[in-house]
Every structure is written in C-alpha cells, then in structure tokens.
Amino acid sequence: MTEPRYDVIAIGNAIVDVMATCDDELIDELDLAKGGMQLVDADRARELYDAMGRATEVSGGSAANTLAGMAALGAQCAFVGQVADDQLGEIFSHDIRAVGIDFDTAPRDGDPPTARCLIFVTPDGERTMNTFLGASQFLPAAALDDELIASAGILYLEGYLWDPEEPRSAMRRAIEVARQNGRKVAFTASESFVIDRHGDDFRALIEEGQIDILFVNEHELASLTGLAAFEEGLASLAGRIPVLVATRSAKGAVGIAEGVRAEVPAEPVDQVVDTTGAGDLFAAGFLTGHARGEPLERCLRMGAICAAEIIGHIGARSQKDLKQLVAEKLG
Amino acid sequence: MTEPRYDVIAIGNAIVDVMATCDDELIDELDLAKGGMQLVDADRARELYDAMGRATEVSGGSAANTLAGMAALGAQCAFVGQVADDQLGEIFSHDIRAVGIDFDTAPRDGDPPTARCLIFVTPDGERTMNTFLGASQFLPAAALDDELIASAGILYLEGYLWDPEEPRSAMRRAIEVARQNGRKVAFTASESFVIDRHGDDFRALIEEGQIDILFVNEHELASLTGLAAFEEGLASLAGRIPVLVATRSAKGAVGIAEGVRAEVPAEPVDQVVDTTGAGDLFAAGFLTGHARGEPLERCLRMGAICAAEIIGHIGARSQKDLKQLVAEKLG
C-alpha cells in the first residue's frame, strides 16, 4: 500500500448557497420545514427565490464544506462533484480551488444549471434549506478515476448524493475501489430523509463492514437504527463501525472508536448567527485530526471548534483561520 | 407639476460584487491600485479571479447600493441599469427587487455577461475594486422611459456610468427630461478617474446649472476643481450647485446648501471591516433625508449613520435595519 497523495477525497453535491435572513412568519407562509433540508424542483425553487429577501451567494455543498474546512486546517484534499457550464458552476469551481482543493470534474453542458440551495436563516440562527439539485445529480461514474480514489487515505461520501441514481452507482464503485486499495471509507448520513429513503442501503453497507467512519446526528441515528433513545442507538451501531461519531448540536458530540468512548461539550459561541454547515465543519475538524492519527477526544474537540466558528457568521465556509483557532484552543 | 410617484430614480451600473479578503502582498503582486477602482477587460478579470481567494457574491453597483439603502429607509425607488440574461443578472435583479425597488430594464441577450466587480478587501478594511463592465455599459437610451424619469422627485446619476458611450447619451437625455418636468438632478462623481476623463462634461453641466445635488469625496473635489486645498475646492463649487456634499472618510462630511454650511463627524465604527459602499450608503442616508425635506445637518447625519453600518461588515448592502438605526441615533 503506497502512501496516499491526499488525506481525503470527497464525492458530494456541487452547490452554491443562496442565503438570506428572514423572520419565522415567512417560514410558515412558505410552508417550509424549519431546520430541515428539502429537495425542490425548478418551479418551487423559483417561487421560493421570489419570496426570498436580498441574498448572498456563497459556495456550499455538505462534503465540499467539509473539505474546505480540512484544507484550511492543512489537509490535502480532492473533490469530485458535478457543476454545469454556467456562472454558478464557475463560482463553485473557483471557490473550492481557491482554498487549495484539487477539483477536476468537467462541467456538464446544457441544462440543468448548477445546483443551488436556497437557505432561509431565521433570527435564532437556524437554517432551512431548499435544494435544487440541478447538474449535481448527474455526476457520472466516469467522473471517478480509480487511481484518484486509490490515492486518498480516506474516501468521504455525502448521504445527500445517495439519493440520485447516477452518483449512487458512482459512489458504490468508489467504495469498492477504496477498499480494494486498503483505504478508509467515511460516510455522513446528511439528513434523516435520506435515511428514510435509503436506510436499507446504508444498513447493508454497515453490515458488510464497508463503512469505517460514520457521522450522524441524533435524528439520523434514530432513523438509521430505529431506536429513539440516543444511547441505545449508539450501542446498536458501535460494534459494527470502527469509528462512530454522533453530533448533538448544543449538547456536544460523542465518539466511539474501537470500543473506546469520548465525549466533548459544544464549543461556546458568542452568538448563533447561522447554523448552516455546522455538521460539515464538525466533520472537517474530526477527519483532519483522525487523518493525522490524533486521539479520539482531540479529534472531537477539533470538530467542535470548527463547528463553532461556522455558526458565528452567515455561510458554511470558514471566515477565520481555522488552523490558528485550533492551535489557540488546543495548543 | 404632479406629486412624484418615486422619491428617486437612479441610473447606474448593474453589478454583482465578487468579494474576498486578502493581504497587502497580493495587492502588490497583482499590481493593483489599493483603495481605487479600475476597469478591467475579460482577460484581466479572469486573471484576477484566478488569483483571488474564496469569494462571496453580493449585488452591488454604486447607485444601486444607494437605492437599496434608501429603500431600507422607507423611500420609494426605481432603478434603471443593464444586466445580461444570465445567472449573475438574475441575482442582481432578484436582490434589487427583493428590497422593494422597481427595476424593469429588460436583460440583454448574448455576450457580454452581467457586470462583476472583483473586490479585494485588505485587513485594514480598505477595498480595491476591479470592474468588468460587461452588459452594464450597453444600457440603451431606449431603456429610459420619459414618463418614468418624470415620475421621480430626484434623478440620481452615477459618474461611473458616464464613461461608456451609450449610457452617457441616455443619462444626458434623462437630465433633460427631469429638468423639463421640474425634478431635481443629483450626481455622484464616483471616482477621480471618471473626472479625469470627463471633467469637462461635468464642469459644463455644473456651469449650465443642470446639477442640483452633487456628491464628491476629497479627491474628486480636487480633480473636479483643480484645487488641491479642500476648502478652496468647496468654495469654488458652492455657489454653482444648490446642494453640495463632500465626504471625507474618517474626517466626516460637509454640506453646503443654498449658502448654508453644515459639518458632521464620521459616525464611530467598532471595526472597519470593509469600506465598500461607504460613499454609496452616505448618499442613501443624505438623499432620503433631503427627499423628506429634513434640515441639512440631519441629512448629513443620516448619511454618516448609513455609511458606518456598511463599513462594519463585508458587502455594500446593509445588514442591519437602517430605519431603526437612524431612529435610535437621531430620534
């Protein structure tokens, strides 16, 4: 097994976030499920955009946000995801390359356009996401080069992308290649609705021992295990996944690795401005620590520090120097 | 003279700002004139974008920023400006309409794309702007409806747009229509280089008594009058323009209206994050007060309060409730 060229390669949705603040009344009026993520078609996206206030565009996408955080922490990263050959695609491509991530998936010609996520941020800092997947769901298996997959220590997969058919096949193939090359496979469950639709797939992957590292939040853990009680859910998965990480928002996070358990509180935040990307950045901190062989508790702490940074401002890409932040807090 | 439907109609560049923080070394490396605004062609825009870090996209454009501020303060506004039929054009159009501004200029088909301004923000909060004018410079005279011009109490013109030929003719025509209908003409000099190129035009307009309200900063005042000393420059213009407003960054602002002079200090700012749009928002506060018939000093104070808000965050569109901010500070 050769030394990997990348710490991590991620396959995810290539999305530009369109973010606006709003009050709770608008969430009700538009009949949105506050705090969640919904897929929307072009018409609904248009309707929501028309109702949205003045917005800011920031590159997003769950796994891409995680990689951006990892790159900021000094990790070597590559990203695979599908944009269209349009202005939002250029924005996404620029922003991911600008933080030093290798991104070579060719843009897709013609319709649909690059994916966007219309994000309504309420005064409590909660984000309600509405994703028009556009080009993102047409990531072809051909975009995944076996050599590229084999060249990364960790293959990181985003549950959101399990939903559309083409990327799902591409990800299955990538898992095979990674395992054949002795690499680790990390997976983030992304959202309960993904588990509702594809839980059987995920449970099968876990049973087969295909997942080395799994990120879930409380809701996703419950959906995945069918067990409402957090500790029961944890217990039922812990033996089947080498590294299990469960995040609990303000209640912190728990990690169980090879039978050893660690728990960290949430990092204090001055003001919760926008929770978009909190889970993604937690994963960034954790995976960077893990890739470096740091102890479990330190990996969790790195996750908590990165998540806290992202919550303090609008947008899911870090604004402060994450490396310095972690050094200040953990030495 | 009928009661105007709008407080103000503005003609300006329709631009999306592409903003990123950077250090002073990059400004030097890229050979940029720190603090200024430069026009760039497509190749140079590409080169600068490639060198730029992860960015955020926010609608901009000098006069459009001013209108967005005025709308936030409760003024009735209409905007005329040219976008292309592309994603950045949609972003600009959405954002200006989302704050309640009427904007009906039809998007322009084909190349060039919607204008963008690549803005590098250094740690001192100074912004260095590089504008690719794209579709913006093709605003045709036909986009200006005489009735629309006549329906606004103030016609507000952006000096930046005096540079390209088509919009310049359109603006000349608009000035005529406004004056024939007994409306006021307000003008912002925008940038010294515009005055260097078109100073004779501007001086002629002033001599002919076509300008009722003029916004300049210290540099522009010097370029326009040929007098380096601030007070001498002021004195040479004061008698020729009914309302003259000169902004001086941290030194505050001076207004001279019908021979009466008022002066206000700059509003205190916790941290200068990004000065982009400070002049635009000063104009927003001032013009809103002026349209309401407020006394000169209060108009200047409103300008200073709005400028201070914009300096405290990235981007030239307000994030706080400007109306509430002015009410808190001025009652």
Contacts between the chains, C-beta under 8 A, distances in Angstrom:
chain1	res1	chain2	res2	distance
A	20	B	98	7.7
A	49	B	94	6.2
A	50	B	94	7.8
A	52	B	94	7.6
A	52	B	98	6.6
A	53	B	98	5.0
A	53	B	99	7.4
A	54	B	59	7.1
A	54	B	68	7.3
A	54	B	95	4.7
A	54	B	98	4.6
A	54	B	99	5.4
A	54	B	317	5.9
A	55	B	91	7.5
A	55	B	94	7.0
A	55	B	95	6.3
A	55	B	98	7.4
A	56	B	56	5.9
A	56	B	57	6.9
A	56	B	58	5.3
A	56	B	315	7.0
A	57	B	56	7.0
A	57	B	57	3.8
A	57	B	58	7.6
A	57	B	91	6.4
A	58	B	56	5.3
A	58	B	57	7.5
A	59	B	54	7.1
A	68	B	54	7.3
A	86	B	86	7.8
A	86	B	87	5.9
A	87	B	86	5.9
A	87	B	87	4.2
A	87	B	88	5.3
A	87	B	113	7.0
A	88	B	87	5.4
A	91	B	55	7.5
A	91	B	57	6.4
A	94	B	49	6.2
A	94	B	50	7.8
A	94	B	52	7.6
A	94	B	55	7.0
A	95	B	54	4.6
A	95	B	55	6.3
A	98	B	20	7.7
A	98	B	52	6.6
A	98	B	53	5.0
A	98	B	54	4.6
A	98	B	55	7.3
A	99	B	53	7.5
A	99	B	54	5.4
A	113	B	87	7.0
A	315	B	56	6.9
A	317	B	54	5.9
